Structures are given as structure tokens and as C-alpha cells.
Amino acid sequence: MDFFSSMRVSSSGLDSQMKRMNTISSNIANAETVGYRRKDPVMAAETDRESFGEILTNKMDEHIQGVRVVDIAEDPKPLRMIYNPSHPQANADGNVAMPNVNTVEEMANMISAQRSYEANVTAMNAAKQMAQKALELGR
């Protein structure tokens, strides 16, 4: 894997984890919003190629893959029904549809996303340091 491929793969990871953290933040912010459904980013692997010529000439790197967010999907779990007949959005039975957001689970997801983000930054810094050392060898 060359320097630019490793940077592109790491940057795709940074972008995906940033979108994941933004989605988690939105879930936490709406944890008490009536009718809100928890959202989750859907990620997919994508081949790291810039051009058709790169595909033809770089057979060794054919299995390098980055990641990208392809969709933000709503969690299919049912909403929590809370009995509160005085609430303006209560249904005929007096129940209010509260979000299916578990803040403890969201915080655990946020820590996981943060660690993944940090790992991608570390990988980018390591690639940068290796490139700098290679340039120093040429002196």
C-alpha cells in the first residue's frame, strides 16, 4: 500500500466516524423528544481507487478498502410508551410515544466511535512519519 492509499483509507475512516459521532449526538440530543426514532449510520466498504489507470497498474493494492456511510437508518425498535394523559401529545389511551434512545448505549457507541477516530488519526500520523523518514534517507 502506498502513502496516498493509506491516507485515503484513513481519511475515509475519519469521515465515517465523524458522521457516526454526529448521529449519536443527535440521538442523545433528542432522547426526550416525543416521537423521535433513534438513528444509526449504515457503513459499507468501498474499494480505494482514484482512477481507471490506477486499477490497471496497481494489482498489489486490489484488496485495499476504505469505508463510507451509505445511509442513516432509523432503528426499527418500538418507541417507549409512557402513560401521561396530561401530555399534549398523548394518544386516546393517555400514552405518549417516547424515543427508543438509550443514553447509556449511545455513550458507549460514542466512546467506540471516538476510539476508532483516534486509531485513524494514529494511522495517518504513522504513515506521515514513515514518509518523512524515507525522505530523510534520500539526503
Backbone hydrogen bonds, N-H to C=O, Kabsch-Sander energy under -0.5 kcal/mol:
donor,donor_aa,acceptor,acceptor_aa,energy
6,S,2,D,-2.2
7,M,3,F,-1.9
8,R,4,F,-2.4
9,V,5,S,-2.5
10,S,6,S,-2.2
11,S,7,M,-2.5
12,S,8,R,-2.0
13,G,9,V,-1.8
14,L,10,S,-2.3
15,D,11,S,-2.5
16,S,12,S,-2.3
17,Q,13,G,-2.5
18,M,14,L,-2.1
19,K,15,D,-2.1
20,R,16,S,-2.1
21,M,17,Q,-2.6
22,N,18,M,-2.3
23,T,19,K,-2.1
24,I,20,R,-2.4
25,S,21,M,-2.5
26,S,22,N,-2.0
27,N,23,T,-2.1
28,I,24,I,-2.5
29,A,25,S,-2.5
30,N,26,S,-1.6
31,A,28,I,-1.4
33,T,30,N,-1.6
34,V,32,E,-0.6
35,G,97,A,-2.5
36,Y,33,T,-1.8
40,D,73,A,-2.9
42,V,71,D,-3.5
43,M,41,P,-0.6
44,A,68,R,-2.4
46,E,66,G,-1.8
48,D,64,I,-2.2
49,R,47,T,-1.4
55,I,51,S,-1.4
56,L,52,F,-1.7
57,T,53,G,-2.3
58,N,54,E,-1.7
59,K,57,T,-0.6
61,D,58,N,-0.7
62,E,59,K,-1.4
64,I,61,D,-1.4
66,G,46,E,-3.2
68,R,44,A,-2.0
70,V,42,V,-3.0
70,V,68,R,-0.6
71,D,42,V,-1.2
73,A,40,D,-2.7
73,A,71,D,-0.6
75,D,38,R,-3.4
80,R,98,M,-1.7
82,I,80,R,-0.6
82,I,96,V,-2.5
84,N,82,I,-0.7
84,N,94,G,-3.0
87,H,84,N,-1.9
90,A,87,H,-1.7
91,N,95,N,-2.9
94,G,91,N,-1.8
96,V,82,I,-3.0
98,M,80,R,-3.5
98,M,96,V,-1.0
100,N,36,Y,-0.6
103,T,101,V,-0.7
106,E,102,N,-2.3
107,M,103,T,-2.2
108,A,104,V,-1.9
109,N,105,E,-2.3
110,M,106,E,-2.3
111,I,107,M,-2.1
112,S,108,A,-2.1
113,A,109,N,-2.5
114,Q,110,M,-2.5
115,R,111,I,-2.4
116,S,112,S,-2.1
117,Y,113,A,-2.4
118,E,114,Q,-2.6
119,A,115,R,-2.2
120,N,116,S,-1.9
121,V,117,Y,-2.0
122,T,118,E,-2.4
123,A,119,A,-2.2
124,M,120,N,-2.2
125,N,121,V,-2.5
126,A,122,T,-2.4
127,A,123,A,-2.2
128,K,124,M,-2.3
129,Q,125,N,-2.5
130,M,126,A,-2.3
131,A,127,A,-2.1
132,Q,128,K,-2.2
133,K,129,Q,-2.4
134,A,130,M,-2.2
135,L,131,A,-1.9
136,E,132,Q,-1.9
137,L,133,K,-1.7
138,G,134,A,-0.9
139,R,136,E,-1.2
